Structure formats: structure tokens, C-alpha cells
Amino acid sequence: MTFTLVIGALAVIFDTTIMSVAIDNLAGQLHAPLATIQWVSTAYLLALATVMPAVGWLQAALGGKRLWIMALGVFLTGSLLCATAWNAPSLIAFRVVQGFGGGIMMVLMTTLIMQAAKGRDIGRVMSLITVPTALGPVIGPVIGGIILHLGDWRWIFLFNVPFCAVGGYLAARDLPQGQPGPRPRLDVVGMLLLLPGVATVIYGLTRLGGSDGLAGLTLGLPTVGPPLTAGLALLAGYVGWALRRGPDALIDVRLFRHRALASSSALVFLSGAALYGTMLLLPLYWQQVRGQDALGAALLLIPQGVGTLVSRSLAGRYMDRFGPRPVAVAAFTLTFAATVPFGFVTASTSDIALMGVLFMRGIGLGAAMITIMGAAYVGLRPEEIPQGSGISRVTQQVGGSAGTAVLTMIVQRTSAGAHTPAARASGFGDAFWWAAAFTAAAVPLSLLLPGRAGPEPQDQKAMTAEEPTEDPTAV
């Protein structure tokens, strides 16, 4: 089951990581300014985050298997449309279609596997769920660099087709034929408050990187202040509505009474900022300061992805043995220590030294992501897992948007008018200090995560032993 879901999810992860090295090239090939081309990623992110809160309702209405195949089809359609785009606006529009399919898939994959696991061996399960996330930073940028070096940018999107085709075939053959449950009433009011609220907040955060920056936030300029204000007002309205509606809300905010989910969400926000923000900074540093092309920058990023792969199984094993808290503290401490050196980067810093630091950063960040995302499910009942998955994924996307917006703004403002590599490197160093601050703030928050679980009651053990279940980790 896990293997089947991972194959399809790889298309979504590769698509995201490939784009991290393609933005600069797309601007030239589509004859559009960088400010416009950035919306190729921003529109995808908006669509991704907008659809995620509705996945729990869609799963209840359609069933997990049917929804997975439909979402895979939507993502495939979006990929084919992107490959036929004739200009920047059409590519941006087609990326929205991709984002809708990808957002459903990333939440649903976690939900289906965690439901099959029934709360057992969460660390081991999360180490398997995060296979696409771990492979993406290793392979995605390299694939993107090779495609852009040898061929046309359209192959970036056609590359998704085999994964979607094989993933759809395996899903139709292997996924259990789960039937839709009692169809809940669609929370229309909640949907009209939450989905636009999430999208508008993310839009406002992305505008922080524009010409107005933080001044637009404080002075109320039209590109930053009003979107954030409107989005936060919609989210506040949703919280009030959801508290009244309870479990029938689109996302039940009362789930935050679980300390594990609440603390995990805060940490996922910070780790999303550290992950997605530096995913943008690192290739740009090597391209704009060191003069590397897309392929060269991608190859230099490999150590971080390898570190993430190395930490994946170890983090899951130690989480099951010692609990999320000590593993998260150690992981974020390592991530912070391995981010600090980038605050001192210059135009001549040794690439070998930076690659070694990136390897250690990948170990820390990979272990942190597995631990905190797994901790979100501690104490949740099976019927609460879909909404818990939605909360975790949406928080990660919003954190990624915030981190990307803040770090991009810092680079743009500190590097404005910089005409030498040394001057541009100074701007990147300032942005990396902010990335280090995100991870530093996560260390004390990790102390709120659950510690080692106590021994399972004997009657619960007996009930578990008698209850047959599919092993979600079987591949």
C-alpha cells in the first residue's frame, strides 16, 4: 500500500523540487520578468494549500481509493496542460490545476497510511510516508538541471507523466476498495471562510517579497496590508464558526486541545519556513553569487538531500523508542548549528565546506520533519486523522510561504543595487541568519512535544493482537 501511494506522490514532490532551480531559466525562455515567473510557484502553492482543508470531507464523500485516483488524474491533466503552455499567464493558470490535484494527494497519502497503521509504530510509518519528501531534494533539482541543460523546459512537466500513469495503475490494482462513509453535510460556510482565508494570507505573505515589502504591511499599501488583513479576518471568522459547529466543521479546530497536535503544528510551521525558504535561497546563491548554472547549483544541493535520506529511518526508529520530544530537540539543534555557517557566506566560500554543512543540515531537518509530523497523530482517534492530516499539511504550506516571502524580501532589499558578487553574498548571508532564527525558535518549542509513551495496557494489547489489519508499511 505504501509503495503504491509513494509512486504517485513522487510526481508531486519532484515537480516542486524541480521548480526550485527552474525559475531563473523560465524567466528567460518565456520572456517574462522574474516577478511574473515567481507566480508559477506561488499559484501552485496557493492551490495546494486551498484544497487541503477539504480533503477530509472529500474522502468521506468519495472513499479513499476513488479520491486518490481522481486526484492523480487531476495532477496528470495539470502537468500535460503546463507542457502545452504558450506564455507565462497560461503556465500559471495550469499550475493551479496541478496544485489542486497535488494538495489532495499529499494529505490523502498520509491519512490512508496512518489510518491503516491504527496508531502503531508512528515513527516507522512516518519514515515511509516521507520517502517522497526525502527523495525530492536529492533527485528533483538534478533532474531539473539536466532537463534545462539538455532540452526544453516543457519536459519538466512531461517528466511527471510516467509516475502518474504507473501510480494510477498500481492504485487501481492494489489499494483497498474502501467505501465512502456516511456522507457528511458539506460545511459551506466554513469552506467560504477557511479556503479563501488560507489563500489570501498566503498571497499577502508572498507579496512581502515584492517592492513594498514590510513597508506595505505597516503602511497598508494595496499589495500587502489588505490581503493579510482580509485573510486573517476570514480565518478568525472561521475559528468562531468552527467552535460552534464542532466536529461537523470543515476542520475541527477543537482538535488543538491535543497538545501533541498543537505543538506539532507550530513546529511544522517553523520547519516549513526553514525548508521551503532555504530551498529557494540555496540555488539562487550559487547561481547569482557563484555563477553556477541550474545543473551546477542542483549538484551542489545533493548533500542536503542525502542527509535527509540518511536520517529518515533512524529518526523513525528513535521516535518510537524514546518519543518525539528528545528526537525533535536534537534534530532542530543540529539544523540550527548547520544553518549558522551560511550566515557567513562570501563569494569565495569553499563549496566543499558548504556541501559538508548541507549534509549535516539535511540530517537534522529530515529527522525533525519526520518526528514533528508523526507527533501530530499522537492521541488522535482514527476518525480524527483526516482532519489532523489537513491541519499539519496546511500549516506546513503556510509556514513555507511565510519563510519564502520573508527570506526573498531580505535578499531583494539587502542586495538592491549590489553589482558585485561580494555585495550580493552579503544579502544572502543576512537571509540565512533569519533561516537560522526559524530553527532556533523551534528548539524550545520541541519541549512541548510528547515524551516516551508508557507501556500499552494489557487489554489493549490483546485487542490489537486479535484485530487483523493490513500492514501499511508492506511494500
N, C-alpha and C positions, 0 to 999 in steps of 0.2 A: 504493500500500500504506500509506504513512504517513498519508495523508489519511483512509483508511478507519479506521485504528486510532485516530487522534486524535478523530474524531467520537464514537466510543463512549466514549473516555476523558474527554471533556469533561463527561459526565454525572457522573462520579466527582469530578472537580475542582470543578465548580460546586456539587455537593452539600456538599462540605467547606467551601468558602469562604462559601457562603450561610449555613451554620450559625453562622459566626463572629459574625454580627450578630443572630442569631435567639434565642440562649439566653435573654436577658432577657425577650423577649416571650413565649416558650413557657412560662416560669415563671408568668406571669400568666394566660395563656389556658388552661393545663392545671391551674391551681390547685395547683401543686406548689412546694415550696421550691427555691431555686437549687441547693442541694446535691444534690437529686434530679435536676433537669433537666440538670445538668452531665454526668450519665451518658448522656444522648443522644449526646454527643460521645465520651465515654470508652469506652462499649461498642462504638461503631463503630471506634474506634482499636484496641481490643483485638482485635476480629475481623479487622481489616485486617492487623495485624502477625502474628496467629497463623497465618493461612493462607499468608502469603508464603513461608516456607521450603519449603513443599511444592509450589510451582509447577513447579520443575524436574522433579520426579518425575511430576506430573500431565501436563506437556507430553510427556514421553517416553512415557507410557502412552496418551494420547488423541490426540496430534497438536496442533499449534498452532492451526489453524483451528477444529477442533471445540471445543477448550478455550475459545477466545476467545468463541465464540457461546454456549456453555454459561454462562460467567461473566457475559456480558452479560445473559442470561436471568435469572440469579440476582439480579443487581443490579436489574433491572426489577421482578422479583417483590417484592424487598425494598422498593422505592420505592412500589409500589402498596399493600403492606401498611402501610407507615408512614402513607400518606394515609388509611387507614381506622382508625388507632389511636384508642382511646376514652379512654385515660388515659396518664399518664407511663410506668408499667411496660410497657404494651403497646408504646408507641413505642420504648422502649429495647430490648425484645426484637426488634422488627422491624428496628431499626438494625443488629443483629448480622447478620441475613441480608444486608442491604446490604453490610456490611463484608466478608463472605466473598467476594462477587462482585467488589467493588471492589479488594480486595487481590490477587486473581488477575489482574485486568485491568492494574493498574499495573505489575506485574512482567513480565507476558507481553508487553505492548506494547514495552517496552524490549528484551526478549530477541529478539523476532521481527525488529525493525528492525536491531538490532546484528548478528544472525546473517546477515541479508541483506547488510549492509554489508561483512562479512568483514574488519573491522578497518581499513577505509579511511575517510579523512575523518571521523574520530570527532567533531571539533568541529562540523562541518556537520550530521552526523547528530543529535548531541545538541541542537543548536539547534532541530531539527524535533521531536524527541521531547518537548522541554519546552514545546511550544506550549500544551498544556492547562494546564500549571503557570503559564505566563506570563499566559494569558488569565483564569484563575480569579480572581486578586486584583483584576483590573480590572473584570470584569463581575459576578462572583458576588455580592459584597456589595451592589452596586447593585440587582441583581435581587432579592436577599433583602429589601432595604429597601423596594423598590417593592411586592413581594408583601405584606409585613407592613403597609404603609401603606394599601394599597387593598383587600386581600382576606383570605382565611382562610389560616392557617398551612399547611393541607394542600396548598396549591398549591406550597409549597416542594419537595415530593416529586413531585407530578404534573408539575412542570417537567422532570423527568428523562425522562419517557416519550418525547417526540419524539426525543431524542438516542439513546435505546436502540433505538427502532424503526428509525430511519434507519441507525444503526450496525450493527444486526443484518442489515439488508438488504444494505448495502454489503459486509459481511464475507462473507456467503454468496455474493455475486456476484464479489468481487474478490480475496479472499485466496487464495493458492496452496493447492492441496489437498495439504498436507503429510501424509504418512502417519506414524503412530506408529512410533517406532524400536523396537529390541529392548526389550521391556518389562522394566525393572529390577525387582528384588525390592524391595518396599516396606520401608524401614528402620523397622520398627515400634518397636524400642527407641529409636532416635533421635527418632522422632516423639513418643513418650511423654515424652521428656526435654526436647526443644527447644521444642515448641509450648507446653506448659504453662509452661515456664520463661520464655519471652518474655512470655506473657500475665500471669504472676504478677509479674514485675519491673515491667511497665508499670502493673499495678494498684497495686503498692506505691508507685510514683512518683507516681501520680495522688493517692494518699491524703496525700502531703506537703502538698497544698493544703488538707487538712481541718483539723479542730480540733486534732489532735495535732501536725501539722507535724513539724519536725525533732526535737521532743521525743519524738514517737512512735518515731522512728528510733533515738534514743540510749537511751531508757528501755525499749524493747521493747514498747510498747503494741500492742494487737492489730490495729489498723488499718494500721500502717506496718511495724514491725520484722519480724514473722514473714513477711509476704508477700515482702518484699525478700530476707530470708534464704533462704526456701524457693526463690524464683526463681533466685537466684544459685547455690544448691547444685545445682539442676537443670541450669543452664547449664554449671556446672563438670563435672558428670557427663557432659553431652553432649560436651563438648570431649574428655574422656578416651575416650569411646566412639568418637567420630568419628576420632580419631587412629589407633585400632586398625582401624577399618573402611575408612579411606581414601576413595577415590573413590565407593564404594558407600554412603557416609553420606548422610543427607538433605541436609545442607550440608557440603561437604568443607572443613573448617577449614584444611587444608593449603594452600588457595589463598592464605592470608595470607602465604605465602612470597613472593608477588609484592608488592614494596614499593609499587607503584602502588596495588594494591587495599587494602593495609593502611593506608597514609596517607590514601587517599581515604575509607575508612570512618570514620576518626577525624574527618576534616573534615566528612563528611556528618552525623555525629552532632552536631557543634557548629553547623553551619548549620541543621540541623533544629530545634535548640533556639532559635536566633535567629529562624527563620522562624515556626514554629508558636507560640512563646511570645509574640512581639510581635503576631501575628495576633489573639491573644486580648486583649492589653493595649490596643492602639490603639483599637478601637471602644469598649471599656469606659471608657477615659479620656475620650473625647468624650461618652459617654452619662452617666457618673456624675459627672464633674467639670464638664463644659461644658454639660450639659443637652440634648444633641442626641438626637433620636430615631434609630431604626435607619437610616432613609433618609439623614438628615443625616450620621451617622457614616460610612455607606458612601460617600457622595460625597466626603468628606474623605480617604478612603483611595485614591481613584483615582490620584493621582500616583505612589504607590509601584508600583502595577501597570503604569502607563505606562512608568516607568523600567525595569521588568523586561522589558517588550516591546522597548524601545529597545536594551537591551544584548544581547538574545538572539542576533541574527545576528552582531554584532560580536565577541562573546565566542567563538563557534564558529570564526569566521574566524581570529582571533588565536591561538586554541589550536592550530589546525592549522599556523599559520605559526611560532609561537615556542615551542610546547609548553605543557603545563598549568601549570608552576611559576610563570613570571612573571605570567601572567594571574591565577592564584589569589591571589598575593601582592598585586597591585594591587587586585583586587576586594574582598578582605577588609579591606584598609586603608581603602578608600573606605567600605565598610559600617560599619566601626568609627567613622570620622570622622563619618558621618551618623547614627549612633545616639547619640553623646555628647550632642548638644543636647537630646535628650529627657530626659536626667538632670536638666536644669534647668527642666523644665516647671512652670508655675504654672497657676492658674485663669484667668489672663488672657493667657497667651502667644499671640502673633499666629497665627491659623490659616494665614494666607498664608505666614508664615515656616516653620511646621511642614510645610506641604504642599511647599514647595520642598526642605526637607531630606528629606522622604519620597521625592521624585522621585530624588534622588541616592542614597538608600539602596536604592531599587529597582534602580537601575543596578548598584550593587555586588553586591547579593545575587543578582540574576539572573545576572550574569556568573560569580559564584562557584559557584552551583549547577550551571550547565552545565559548567563546567570540571572540578570535582571529580567529578561523576558520570560524565563522559566519561573521566576519567583512570583510573577503576576498571577499565576494559576494556583498558587498555594491557598487552600481553603475555599476555592470556588466549587460549587456544586456542578454536576455535568450540564445542567440546563443553563448555567451562568457562563459557561465557557465561550460561546459565540460572542456575547457582548464583551467579555473580558478581552477576547482577541481583537475586537474592533477598537476598544479603548487603547490597547497597547500599540496597535499599528498607527492609529490616528495621531497619538501622542508623538510617536517617532517621526512621522512626516512633518508635523508642526515644528518639532524641535529641529529637524533638518532644515526646514525653511528659514527658521529664525537664525540658526547658525550660519547658513549660506548667506543670508541677507546682511547680517552684521559683519562677517568677515570680508564679503565683497565690498561693502561700503568702506571699511577701513583701508583695504588695498587701494581702492579708487581714490580716496581722499589723501592718503599719505604719499601715494605715487603720482599725484597730479603734477604735471609739469616736469616729472623726472625724465631726463633724457639719457641717463647713463645706467648701465646695469647695477652699479653700486647703489644709486639712489633708489632704483626700483626694488632692490633687495631689502632696503630699509623698510619700505612699506609692507612687504611680505612678512618681515620679522615682527612688526607690530601686530599683524593679524594672527600670527602663530601664538603670540603671547595671550591673545584672547581665547584661542582654542585651548591653550593650557589651562586658562582660568575655568573654562567649562568643566574640564576633567577634575580640577582641584575641588570645585564645589561639590562634585559627586562623591568624594571620599567620605565626608561626614554623613551625607545622606544615606550612604550604604549601611550605616549602623542601624537604620530603621528596618532593614530587611529581616525576614525570619532567620533565626539561627537553625541549629541542627534539630530536625524533627525528633520527637520522642518515639519510643517503641510503639509499634502498632498494636492495638488491643487484640487479644486472642480471638474474640468473636468476630472481629473484622477480618483477621487473617483467615479464619475458617470460611467466612462468607466469600472472600476473594478467591480462595482456593477452589471452592465449589462452583464459582461462576465462570463458565467458559468465555473467553474473549479472544479476539484476533490480536496478535502481536503487531502493534503499529510499526515496530522497528524492523520487521521482517522485510527483506528486500530480495 
